[in-house]
Structures are given as C-alpha cells and as structure tokens.
Amino acid sequence: MTEKPKKKKAILSKSTFIKGLQCTKALYLHKNRYFLRDPLSLEQLARFSRGTNVGVYAHNLFPGGVDASPKTHFQMAQSVVKTAGLIQQSDVNVIYEAAFEFEDVIVALDILYRENGKWKAVEVKSSRGISDTYRWDAALQYYVITGSGIELEDFSIAYINQDYKRQGPVDAHGLFQMESLMDEVMQKQAEIGQKIQELKEVAQLKSSPPIPIGIHCNEPYPCDFQGHCWKKVSPDSVFLLEGIGEEQKFEWHHSGIGSVTDLPAEVVKENNLGLQVKSIINNEVIVDKPVLSAFLQTTGTAGVFQTFVFAPVIPFCDHTSPYQPLPMGVGISPTDNFAPAVSLESYASFSLEAAVSNMLKVTGEFDSLWVLDVSKIGGLLDSCRSLFPAMEKDLEKLSFKLKDLLTPLKEEMIVYPGLKMPLSAERILKHFGAKSILSDNKCMIPEQADALFQKLLSAPEVENNPETEALIKAFMLSKTENNYRLLQLWRSFTK
C-alpha cells in the first residue's frame, strides 16, 4: 500500500505573522533557531491563561456553537478540515475556534456565526481596547478566511468594556464591547497579501536577516530572542541608565556609544547622570546617607505592610468592574522585630466588605507602614473607597500612613543602576547581593496567586483546595518577609 502524502505544514500563523511584523529576525529565529528563544516569563504565561479564559466566556455572546478546536496546537490541520465540514452543515450556525488555511497561512478564529445566511467573524480580546496589533490580526484573518473560500459579511473585535459594573449574574453583552473593523480590514488586504509573501521568504532564508536591536525589541511585545540578540551589548551600556527614554538610548547605542564611558561630558551633565555613570563605571552603590537616614526615620509604631489583590477580568462581586483590584489578603510585621502575620480571605464565604474591614483592622495599630510601590496600593484603596463610602475616612487614614520602599531608588538616595522593571523586593534584593526567601511554590508571582485565589473562589469545594490555600499563604509570607528584608537593607546603607 502506498503511503498517503503528508500535508505540507503551514509556514505562518497569526502569532508568527505578528512576530514578523515586529521584527523579521525574530520570525526567522522562531522558525529556524527556536532553541535560542528565551524562556517565557511567568507574567506572559499568566496573561495567556487569562486570554484563554475570556475567550471561552465570550461564547455566551453566541451560545450553542460547536467547538472546532484541535486537541493540541500541533493538530491545527485537522481543525481546518473539521471547520470546513461544519460550515457545510445547515444546522450549524455558530462555530468556536474555526480554523482556516490559505497560501500556507493558518489561523483560528474565536467565533464564526451565521446570520440571515451570511457568515460573520468575531475575534475576542481580553484587553480594554483595540490595539494596532489587533487590527493587523483581524486583517490577516479576513485575508485567510475569505481566501479559503468563505465569504464574510462582517469582521468584529469583542473586547472588555471597562465601564461595565456587575449587577447580579454577569451579562456577557454588557461585559464585552463589539466593534466592526470591516472597512479597515478591507483597506489592508493588498498590504496583507504582500506582507505574507515577504514573511514567508524570510522564514525560509538560509541565515537570519541583519536587523539591529531597537525599539522594536519591546514593542508591541517583549521579544523572546533578546538573550540572543543583545548578547554583545556592553555590560556598562547606556541601557542601564534610568530616566532616559528608550529612543535616546538606542540613538546613542547606534551612534557608537557602547558604554556610559563614551558619553560626552556635556551630555552627562545636561541629563544629571553623574551619579549613575559613576556607579556603573565603578560597579559600586552610591548612598546619600544623611538624606536616606532622614527618610527612614519614623515616629510611633511602624510596620511593613503587604497587600495581596485579585483583579478578575470577569467581575466577581456586584458593583465591581473588569480588572478592578480587590483585596484577597494582607501581610504585616512590626519593623523592629520581625513577627509576620498573613491573613488570606475565606474563599468558601468570601465577603468583599469583610476583606476591606480586615485590612483596616490589622493596620490600625501602626502609625506608619512601609510598602513596596505606593501607587499600586493607592489604586486598591481608591477601589475600596468607591465600593464602601462608609469606610472612606479610615481608608484615607491608611493611605496617609504609607511610606514607599521604592523612594530611595526613585529619588537617588541610593544609586546602583541596572534594575529591570517591574521592580519587586526579590529583584531589588538580588540586584544588591542580598538574600531573599522564596515561597514553597518557588515560581509563584502575584499574577499566579491572583489566578489561584480566583480558582478557589470559583470552586470552593474542590478536594485539593487546602493545599492551594497553603501555597498562597506561603507566597504571602515570603513577600512580607522580603519587604522587611528590603527595609533592613536600606537601613544597613546608613551605617
């Protein structure tokens, strides 16, 4: 028996097309040198999971559909065949994850539905707006879908309505906003066809295109080949400088200023970079001891305070909006004697009012509270004030107690450039060579704790929930202790 010829694998997908738009070198490396790829960050993995969950919930916009998604990402070709069969069935009017292939490009659409005999497309996004990337994404999908033989009467994006407030059961039609991009999609079709051919040629090159590093390395997304492309950047490069825009840094870099030592003296003076340059060149921490000492002084009882929040895309409580930060627990310790206490709110009988009251109760005995990033906690307190006006005065008092552990870095009381954003106590401690502790779940980050708590809320009777709760509490304890260690590190610099 002769073997069935294997179907040629698609060269491009939605994700690789967008990657190629951002940087053709990244596309080439992804297709041909995948082993050079940086590991996905935990923040990126958390965002992918969030987007998937929202996509599934959006099925409520067009209920009763048939799922055409493959068992694994590697079986997309099977999904294309399944989709084609479903489209031919007169009793199927809604298809989820419909897949199409045309000109060696394969795409999966979140929702394909038939209305008055005409097919319409909907792509679902977990964001609160439509980015340029999403517009290119839509134009590519339209090109492939219509090229494969399916006429589309409309193409829309469904994204999160940030003004939606939950009242009773979640209303999918209130949670999502629908916006047609049909006119814009049509205008991009010729350009899409041209881009597809260009990017297919790039993917099949024998060597990577000579694209220098630039703004595109992080826009619209952080590239996952930076470890490879940036390996020749000087360890004392201008990219270590704070307070300088990325465009300016790249302009210096491409003009031959590989190190901060190459910066003209007038540039250093004009941009007030003297301390940073000195710190980088000498690889030393520069401390303004009098100013730092004055800043660290507190009166009365002081504590280290850590809030833990969850911010569900799909509002969990009445009167809350998508992504609104809500308290799920707190960690606190006196500053003069480390005695941490963490409190995780009940997932079996969660009460938002009780969570806010508990936060006020555990902080009430302190006159000042050291926190990491006042702006984030300020956002949580603003959220709580809007929900519980009766607690507004107490929440206002709490906000006046907060002192930011990031201030010494932001105001150059301590100078040691090279920290990567976003800043965390763990990252700062490591940067300065100080030890931090890790929770039992060593990979956990705030976004994961958020996701785990939401999982507990959605299924409070699951058997292994106590183990999950213990993991979250261990994470909370480690974050609280690391904030305490950071305060002690700052204190040590004044001696």
C-alpha positions as semicolon CSV with decimal commas, in nm:
position;residue;x (nm);y (nm);z (nm)
1;M;0,000;0,000;0,000
2;T;0,138;0,341;-0,093
3;E;0,163;0,589;0,189
4;K;-0,062;0,890;0,186
5;P;0,144;1,202;0,109
6;K;0,189;1,422;0,413
7;K;0,019;1,758;0,401
8;K;0,267;2,044;0,386
9;K;0,286;2,231;0,715
10;A;0,171;2,593;0,715
11;I;0,456;2,844;0,716
12;L;0,280;3,124;0,904
13;S;0,016;3,158;1,173
14;K;-0,140;3,461;1,341
15;S;0,130;3,472;1,606
16;T;0,423;3,429;1,366
17;F;0,278;3,686;1,125
18;I;0,257;3,942;1,408
19;K;0,607;3,844;1,520
20;G;0,733;3,908;1,167
21;L;0,568;4,249;1,157
22;Q;0,752;4,340;1,475
23;C;1,090;4,203;1,363
24;T;1,178;3,981;1,067
25;K;1,483;3,850;1,252
26;A;1,261;3,730;1,536
27;L;1,044;3,547;1,285
28;Y;1,345;3,379;1,124
29;L;1,483;3,270;1,462
30;H;1,143;3,141;1,572
31;K;1,113;2,926;1,260
32;N;1,474;2,814;1,228
33;R;1,661;2,864;1,559
34;Y;1,388;2,808;1,814
35;F;1,639;2,673;2,067
36;L;1,776;3,029;2,105
37;R;1,444;3,151;2,244
38;D;1,430;3,297;2,595
39;P;1,205;3,113;2,842
40;L;0,857;3,263;2,864
41;S;0,823;3,481;3,173
42;L;0,569;3,383;3,435
43;E;0,387;3,712;3,368
44;Q;0,346;3,617;3,000
45;L;0,215;3,271;3,088
46;A;-0,037;3,428;3,326
47;R;-0,158;3,665;3,051
48;F;-0,202;3,377;2,804
49;S;-0,415;3,189;3,055
50;R;-0,629;3,498;3,119
51;G;-0,690;3,548;2,747
52;T;-0,797;3,185;2,703
53;N;-1,049;3,208;2,988
54;V;-1,204;3,525;2,847
55;G;-1,231;3,366;2,502
56;V;-1,427;3,075;2,643
57;Y;-1,660;3,306;2,839
58;A;-1,728;3,506;2,523
59;H;-1,909;3,204;2,384
60;N;-2,205;3,337;2,583
61;L;-2,232;3,612;2,321
62;F;-2,326;3,346;2,067
63;P;-2,436;3,039;2,261
64;G;-2,499;2,691;2,126
65;G;-2,199;2,674;1,898
66;V;-1,980;2,378;1,800
67;D;-1,615;2,373;1,909
68;A;-1,377;2,307;1,620
69;S;-1,056;2,344;1,821
70;P;-0,796;2,066;1,792
71;K;-0,677;1,854;2,085
72;T;-0,333;2,012;2,061
73;H;-0,183;2,309;1,879
74;F;0,003;2,063;1,655
75;Q;-0,324;1,932;1,508
76;M;-0,447;2,257;1,357
77;A;-0,473;2,097;1,012
78;Q;-0,740;1,862;1,150
79;S;-0,929;2,163;1,281
80;V;-0,927;2,316;0,929
81;V;-1,091;2,001;0,791
82;K;-1,343;1,990;1,078
83;T;-1,433;2,356;1,027
84;A;-1,493;2,305;0,655
85;G;-1,731;2,020;0,734
86;L;-1,922;2,220;0,995
87;I;-1,969;2,513;0,759
88;Q;-2,147;2,281;0,515
89;Q;-2,399;2,171;0,779
90;S;-2,714;2,381;0,757
91;D;-2,799;2,327;1,124
92;V;-2,465;2,467;1,245
93;N;-2,478;2,844;1,280
94;V;-2,205;2,912;1,537
95;I;-1,852;2,768;1,536
96;Y;-1,592;2,829;1,807
97;E;-1,220;2,821;1,716
98;A;-1,294;2,783;1,345
99;A;-0,968;2,720;1,157
100;F;-0,873;2,815;0,801
101;E;-0,569;2,787;0,578
102;F;-0,472;2,980;0,266
103;E;-0,136;3,047;0,098
104;D;0,050;2,848;0,368
105;V;-0,101;3,060;0,646
106;I;-0,322;2,902;0,912
107;V;-0,548;3,094;1,151
108;A;-0,804;3,013;1,418
109;L;-1,099;3,247;1,472
110;D;-1,266;3,273;1,812
111;I;-1,626;3,287;1,686
112;L;-1,776;3,236;1,340
113;Y;-2,151;3,278;1,323
114;R;-2,417;3,275;1,053
115;E;-2,689;3,541;1,046
116;N;-2,952;3,560;0,773
117;G;-2,749;3,315;0,569
118;K;-2,431;3,528;0,591
119;W;-2,117;3,438;0,786
120;K;-1,968;3,690;1,029
121;A;-1,643;3,675;1,226
122;V;-1,564;3,779;1,583
123;E;-1,219;3,781;1,743
124;V;-1,221;3,807;2,124
125;K;-0,962;4,005;2,322
126;S;-0,912;4,029;2,698
127;S;-0,790;4,389;2,671
128;R;-0,991;4,706;2,724
129;G;-0,930;4,848;2,378
130;I;-0,826;4,764;2,022
131;S;-0,454;4,795;1,954
132;D;-0,283;4,828;1,614
133;T;-0,169;4,468;1,656
134;Y;-0,529;4,353;1,689
135;R;-0,617;4,541;1,370
136;W;-0,342;4,362;1,177
137;D;-0,454;4,036;1,333
138;A;-0,811;4,092;1,208
139;A;-0,695;4,187;0,859
140;L;-0,483;3,872;0,834
141;Q;-0,769;3,650;0,946
142;Y;-1,006;3,807;0,696
143;Y;-0,750;3,751;0,418
144;V;-0,707;3,383;0,504
145;I;-1,075;3,308;0,570
146;T;-1,202;3,470;0,252
147;G;-0,910;3,331;0,054
148;S;-1,009;2,981;0,162
149;G;-1,350;3,033;0,002
150;I;-1,572;3,166;0,282
151;E;-1,743;3,500;0,226
152;L;-1,760;3,722;0,535
153;E;-2,019;3,992;0,569
154;D;-1,850;4,144;0,875
155;F;-1,546;4,116;1,100
156;S;-1,563;4,246;1,458
157;I;-1,349;4,260;1,767
158;A;-1,507;4,184;2,106
159;Y;-1,310;4,345;2,389
160;I;-1,366;4,419;2,756
161;N;-1,598;4,708;2,844
162;Q;-1,416;4,879;3,128
163;D;-1,731;5,074;3,226
164;Y;-1,933;4,759;3,289
165;K;-2,039;4,704;3,651
166;R;-2,175;4,373;3,762
167;Q;-2,529;4,365;3,899
168;G;-2,638;4,008;3,965
169;P;-2,535;3,743;3,707
170;V;-2,267;3,859;3,463
171;D;-2,415;3,990;3,139
172;A;-2,185;3,889;2,854
173;H;-2,334;4,157;2,628
174;G;-2,251;4,420;2,890
175;L;-1,907;4,281;2,968
176;F;-1,794;4,288;2,605
177;Q;-1,795;4,569;2,354
178;M;-1,826;4,476;1,987
179;E;-1,668;4,692;1,720
180;S;-1,672;4,621;1,349
181;L;-1,338;4,662;1,170
182;M;-1,474;4,566;0,831
183;D;-1,382;4,888;0,646
184;E;-1,030;4,895;0,789
185;V;-0,979;4,523;0,726
186;M;-1,077;4,563;0,361
187;Q;-0,833;4,852;0,315
188;K;-0,544;4,638;0,441
189;Q;-0,599;4,337;0,215
190;A;-0,347;4,424;-0,057
191;E;-0,083;4,503;0,205
192;I;-0,159;4,180;0,391
193;G;-0,101;3,976;0,077
194;Q;0,231;4,148;0,017
195;K;0,341;4,104;0,381
196;I;0,257;3,735;0,375
197;Q;0,485;3,677;0,077
198;E;0,766;3,879;0,234
199;L;0,745;3,697;0,566
200;K;0,728;3,352;0,404
201;E;1,051;3,437;0,221
202;V;1,211;3,548;0,550
203;A;1,108;3,223;0,722
204;Q;1,285;3,024;0,450
205;L;1,610;3,223;0,439
206;K;1,940;3,039;0,496
207;S;2,053;3,288;0,760
208;S;1,889;3,549;0,980
209;P;1,834;3,900;0,839
210;P;2,077;4,159;0,983
211;I;1,830;4,354;1,197
212;P;1,995;4,561;1,475
213;I;1,838;4,587;1,820
214;G;1,597;4,875;1,863
215;I;1,265;4,995;1,999
216;H;1,101;4,703;1,821
217;C;1,265;4,464;2,072
218;N;0,991;4,555;2,320
219;E;0,709;4,695;2,108
220;P;0,439;4,589;2,086
221;Y;0,562;4,287;2,287
222;P;0,892;4,195;2,455
223;C;1,077;3,977;2,203
224;D;1,168;3,629;2,323
225;F;1,507;3,633;2,148
226;Q;1,659;3,925;2,337
227;G;1,902;3,696;2,516
228;H;2,048;3,608;2,175
229;C;2,030;3,946;2,002
230;W;2,154;4,151;2,299
231;K;2,446;3,930;2,400
232;K;2,705;4,169;2,254
233;V;2,569;4,475;2,434
234;S;2,833;4,617;2,669
235;P;2,781;4,529;3,038
236;D;2,819;4,902;3,116
237;S;2,596;5,019;2,832
238;V;2,372;5,324;2,823
239;F;2,073;5,090;2,860
240;L;2,150;5,076;3,233
241;L;2,066;5,444;3,275
242;E;1,741;5,543;3,443
243;G;1,540;5,850;3,347
244;I;1,642;5,839;2,980
245;G;1,392;5,748;2,709
246;E;1,447;5,428;2,511
247;E;1,465;5,615;2,180
248;Q;1,753;5,827;2,311
249;K;1,935;5,520;2,442
250;F;1,912;5,346;2,106
251;E;2,022;5,663;1,928
252;W;2,335;5,671;2,145
253;H;2,393;5,298;2,100
254;H;2,365;5,308;1,721
255;S;2,593;5,611;1,703
256;G;2,873;5,408;1,861
257;I;2,828;5,494;2,228
258;G;2,857;5,138;2,353
259;S;2,945;5,226;2,713
260;V;2,848;5,504;2,951
261;T;3,217;5,594;2,948
262;D;3,171;5,705;2,586
263;L;2,904;5,963;2,675
264;P;3,023;6,321;2,622
265;A;3,072;6,513;2,948
266;E;2,814;6,773;2,846
267;V;2,552;6,503;2,790
268;V;2,619;6,355;3,133
269;K;2,589;6,698;3,294
270;E;2,285;6,807;3,096
271;N;2,091;6,491;3,190
272;N;2,214;6,483;3,551
273;L;2,366;6,139;3,501
274;G;2,685;6,188;3,702
275;L;2,595;5,961;3,993
276;Q;2,460;5,688;3,769
277;V;2,764;5,690;3,542
278;K;3,000;5,680;3,840
279;S;2,806;5,390;3,991
280;I;2,812;5,191;3,666
281;I;3,182;5,252;3,595
282;N;3,294;5,163;3,948
283;N;3,027;4,896;3,999
284;E;2,950;5,046;4,338
285;V;2,650;5,153;4,537
286;I;2,638;5,528;4,597
287;V;2,438;5,635;4,901
288;D;2,337;5,980;5,024
289;K;2,344;5,874;5,390
290;P;2,202;6,191;5,551
291;V;1,903;6,205;5,316
292;L;1,841;5,830;5,337
293;S;1,865;5,832;5,717
294;A;1,614;6,116;5,739
295;F;1,376;5,936;5,506
296;L;1,390;5,612;5,704
297;Q;1,306;5,783;6,032
298;T;0,952;5,713;6,155
299;T;0,762;5,814;6,466
300;G;0,539;5,588;6,670
301;T;0,478;5,227;6,579
302;A;0,598;5,128;6,232
303;G;0,527;4,816;6,032
304;V;0,598;4,651;5,699
305;F;0,272;4,607;5,508
306;Q;0,191;4,400;5,200
307;T;-0,147;4,388;5,028
308;F;-0,248;4,097;4,807
309;V;-0,508;4,154;4,539
310;F;-0,703;3,975;4,276
311;A;-0,830;4,160;3,971
312;P;-1,071;3,938;3,776
313;V;-1,142;4,022;3,414
314;I;-1,492;3,891;3,466
315;P;-1,618;4,080;3,776
316;F;-1,662;3,852;4,075
317;C;-1,866;4,081;4,301
318;D;-2,163;4,310;4,247
319;H;-2,077;4,677;4,181
320;T;-1,726;4,586;4,059
321;S;-1,579;4,632;3,711
322;P;-1,339;4,427;3,497
323;Y;-0,981;4,430;3,627
324;Q;-1,083;4,622;3,940
325;P;-0,827;4,540;4,215
326;L;-0,987;4,376;4,518
327;P;-0,823;4,267;4,847
328;M;-0,772;3,894;4,897
329;G;-0,536;3,914;5,195
330;V;-0,268;4,106;5,381
331;G;0,073;4,051;5,535
332;I;0,219;4,265;5,812
333;S;0,506;4,276;6,060
334;P;0,649;4,529;6,307
335;T;0,972;4,679;6,175
336;D;1,170;4,647;6,499
337;N;1,105;4,276;6,548
338;F;1,015;4,052;6,257
339;A;0,692;3,878;6,355
340;P;0,496;3,836;6,032
341;A;0,127;3,765;6,019
342;V;-0,061;3,687;5,698
343;S;-0,433;3,668;5,650
344;L;-0,599;3,516;5,341
345;E;-0,968;3,587;5,298
346;S;-1,211;3,294;5,303
347;Y;-1,274;3,157;4,955
348;A;-1,569;2,949;5,075
349;S;-1,763;3,253;5,201
350;F;-1,581;3,549;5,054
351;S;-1,704;3,891;5,162
352;L;-1,550;4,197;4,999
353;E;-1,664;4,420;5,285
354;A;-1,506;4,184;5,539
355;A;-1,180;4,186;5,339
356;V;-1,163;4,566;5,349
357;S;-1,251;4,572;5,720
358;N;-0,978;4,318;5,794
359;M;-0,721;4,529;5,608
360;L;-0,814;4,830;5,822
361;K;-0,810;4,623;6,140
362;V;-0,458;4,478;6,101
363;T;-0,310;4,817;6,008
364;G;-0,491;5,019;6,274
365;E;-0,226;4,985;6,545
366;F;0,054;5,124;6,327
367;D;0,141;5,490;6,284
368;S;0,338;5,432;5,962
369;L;0,360;5,144;5,716
370;W;0,640;5,056;5,477
371;V;0,507;4,926;5,145
372;L;0,651;4,846;4,805
373;D;0,506;5,080;4,542
374;V;0,253;5,315;4,699
375;S;0,087;5,376;4,361
376;K;-0,037;5,018;4,337
377;I;-0,173;5,016;4,689
378;G;-0,324;5,359;4,626
379;G;-0,519;5,208;4,338
380;L;-0,654;4,937;4,567
381;L;-0,755;5,191;4,833
382;D;-0,930;5,407;4,572
383;S;-1,120;5,099;4,459
384;C;-1,225;5,021;4,817
385;R;-1,334;5,383;4,879
386;S;-1,565;5,374;4,579
387;L;-1,722;5,049;4,696
388;F;-1,760;5,134;5,066
389;P;-1,812;5,508;5,126
390;A;-1,875;5,441;5,497
391;M;-1,509;5,333;5,532
392;E;-1,372;5,627;5,332
393;K;-1,224;5,814;5,629
394;D;-1,048;5,506;5,765
395;L;-0,912;5,423;5,421
396;E;-0,790;5,781;5,387
397;K;-0,607;5,749;5,721
398;L;-0,446;5,429;5,598
399;S;-0,325;5,596;5,279
400;F;-0,150;5,871;5,483
401;K;0,045;5,607;5,679
402;L;0,213;5,458;5,372
403;K;0,584;5,507;5,303
404;D;0,728;5,372;4,979
405;L;1,031;5,141;4,985
406;L;1,099;5,241;4,624
407;T;1,154;5,608;4,711
408;P;1,528;5,571;4,789
409;L;1,579;5,443;4,433
410;K;1,343;5,686;4,264
411;E;1,496;5,990;4,433
412;E;1,859;5,874;4,402
413;M;1,920;5,838;4,775
414;I;2,063;5,503;4,664
415;V;2,218;5,473;4,318
416;Y;2,307;5,140;4,162
417;P;2,168;5,128;3,805
418;G;2,069;4,819;3,614
419;L;1,749;4,712;3,786
420;K;1,492;4,566;3,548
421;M;1,128;4,661;3,558
422;P;0,890;4,581;3,708
423;L;1,055;4,619;4,046
424;S;0,990;4,369;4,323
425;A;1,154;4,325;4,662
426;E;1,304;3,998;4,539
427;R;1,455;4,158;4,230
428;I;1,597;4,453;4,426
429;L;1,748;4,229;4,695
430;K;1,913;4,010;4,433
431;H;2,044;4,316;4,248
432;F;2,219;4,439;4,562
433;G;2,351;4,094;4,651
434;A;2,117;4,047;4,947
435;K;1,927;3,727;5,014
436;S;1,555;3,687;4,973
437;I;1,335;3,395;5,063
438;L;1,110;3,202;4,830
439;S;0,772;3,051;4,898
440;D;0,717;2,677;4,875
441;N;0,597;2,738;4,522
442;K;0,923;2,894;4,410
443;C;0,786;3,013;4,078
444;M;0,481;3,192;4,213
445;I;0,433;3,558;4,124
446;P;0,145;3,792;4,216
447;E;-0,040;3,716;3,891
448;Q;-0,033;3,345;3,973
449;A;-0,150;3,396;4,330
450;D;-0,433;3,607;4,184
451;A;-0,526;3,324;3,945
452;L;-0,510;3,059;4,218
453;F;-0,734;3,261;4,450
454;Q;-0,986;3,311;4,170
455;K;-0,975;2,934;4,114
456;L;-1,055;2,878;4,482
457;L;-1,345;3,124;4,462
458;S;-1,492;2,956;4,155
459;A;-1,474;2,604;4,301
460;P;-1,463;2,624;4,684
461;E;-1,546;2,255;4,733
462;V;-1,257;2,103;4,537
463;E;-1,069;1,842;4,739
464;N;-0,716;1,980;4,700
465;N;-0,813;2,340;4,785
466;P;-0,638;2,332;5,128
467;E;-0,308;2,260;4,952
468;T;-0,367;2,550;4,713
469;E;-0,455;2,777;5,006
470;A;-0,132;2,674;5,181
471;L;0,069;2,762;4,870
472;I;-0,084;3,108;4,853
473;K;-0,019;3,170;5,224
474;A;0,344;3,061;5,186
475;F;0,378;3,304;4,898
476;M;0,221;3,583;5,108
477;L;0,460;3,512;5,393
478;S;0,763;3,525;5,162
479;K;0,653;3,856;5,007
480;T;0,601;4,011;5,352
481;E;0,940;3,891;5,475
482;N;1,119;4,015;5,163
483;N;0,970;4,362;5,210
484;Y;1,103;4,351;5,567
485;R;1,446;4,242;5,437
486;L;1,444;4,527;5,188
487;L;1,382;4,779;5,466
488;Q;1,672;4,628;5,663
489;L;1,893;4,656;5,354
490;W;1,814;5,027;5,320
491;R;1,889;5,073;5,691
492;S;2,224;4,899;5,651
493;F;2,330;5,158;5,392
494;T;2,306;5,435;5,652
495;K;2,571;5,282;5,881
